[in-house]
Amino acid sequence: MINLLIGGGVGSGKSSTLHTIIAAAAIDKDRPPLVLIDGKGGVELGLWEAVAHGGVRRTPAEAVTALTWVKGQMDSRYDSMRALGVRKLGRMHDIPPLLVGIDELATFTMGRDRKRRDTFIGLLHDVASRGRAAAIRIVATTQKPGTDVVPSHVRDLFDTRWAFRVSTRDASDTILGAGMSAAGYSAAKLPAYPGAGLLLAGGEPPVRTLSHYLGTKDLERLAAYAAALRNRQIGGS
Ligand SMILES: Nc1ncnc2c1ncn2[C@@H]1O[C@H](COP(=O)(O)OP(=O)(O)OP(=O)(O)O)[C@@H](O)[C@H]1O
């Protein structure tokens, strides 16, 4: 299980990449629960409404409600792990992986209501740090990956970072880590087309990537298909 932070400039392909990850999870045979939080007020992730647990969450208050639910799931998964005598959940334990997808983290980490913002960050920290063993992963996008948006203690919990094109070496380093530009890995040097990225994972040097792209019509078709699959499985509820 990984926690993935996708950073990049405007129009660099972050949300499109998040959609492809959600699409795969939405039609996954184990029907993993999807918790979707949209910092763009539903404009981006709204098409997944029918398959998102409790619908797509759009406001900071809803984001806190959603993460509180995820934390509850995580706690009960830990109970199951204790009962099973395992330190980690895998597919063999019949508990599907849970995906938390967050588009534009800054909406929630920089919101005006300080108390709510701190609650959100606290929950995010807890889920990112303890969720991995319980087959819960977070995939989040951010235009500004600096410490004001994602506090470093939270950012460090994202073991996998995906940098799309940014305008400066510093911005690239805030996603991939200090010294990466100097070592030859700068997202400021990526070609200027959306979907081109540098992926840092597993302690290896970053690798160049080019994301596949699904257009809105195809995503809508996939969302409808996923909703039908899931309704069949849970008896049309
Ligand atoms: N992998 C890709 N291949 C080809 N075109 C792409 C790809 N990813 C994105 N695009 C195009 O670029 C546009 C912007 O992509 P996207 O919305 O994913 O960017 P973003 O980084 O999330 O932008 P923002 O910061 O404004 O949210 C898409 O509408 C699409 O036209």
The ligand as a Gaussian input file, in Angstrom:
#p B3LYP/6-31G(d) Opt

LIG

0 1
 N       -1.968000      12.305000     -19.889000
 C       -2.500000      13.243000     -20.687000
 N       -2.390000      13.156000     -22.020000
 C       -2.939000      14.098000     -22.827000
 N       -3.620000      15.163000     -22.396000
 C       -3.772000      15.300000     -21.069000
 C       -3.220000      14.353000     -20.149000
 N       -3.520000      14.754000     -18.905000
 C       -4.218000      15.894000     -19.035000
 N       -4.380000      16.220000     -20.330000
 C       -5.061000      17.442000     -20.850000
 O       -4.700000      18.546000     -20.038000
 C       -5.858000      19.120000     -19.427000
 C       -5.536000      19.514000     -17.998000
 O       -5.331000      18.340000     -17.247000
 P       -5.690000      18.254000     -15.701000
 O       -7.013000      18.891000     -15.435000
 O       -5.499000      16.852000     -15.304000
 O       -4.556000      19.180000     -15.085000
 P       -4.342000      19.599000     -13.580000
 O       -2.890000      19.532000     -13.342000
 O       -5.210000      18.825000     -12.690000
 O       -4.811000      21.114000     -13.627000
 P       -5.338000      22.061000     -12.435000
 O       -4.148000      22.385000     -11.600000
 O       -5.880000      23.238000     -13.149000
 O       -6.363000      21.289000     -11.703000
 C       -6.941000      18.048000     -19.562000
 O       -8.216000      18.603000     -19.636000
 C       -6.564000      17.356000     -20.842000
 O       -7.068000      18.071000     -21.940000

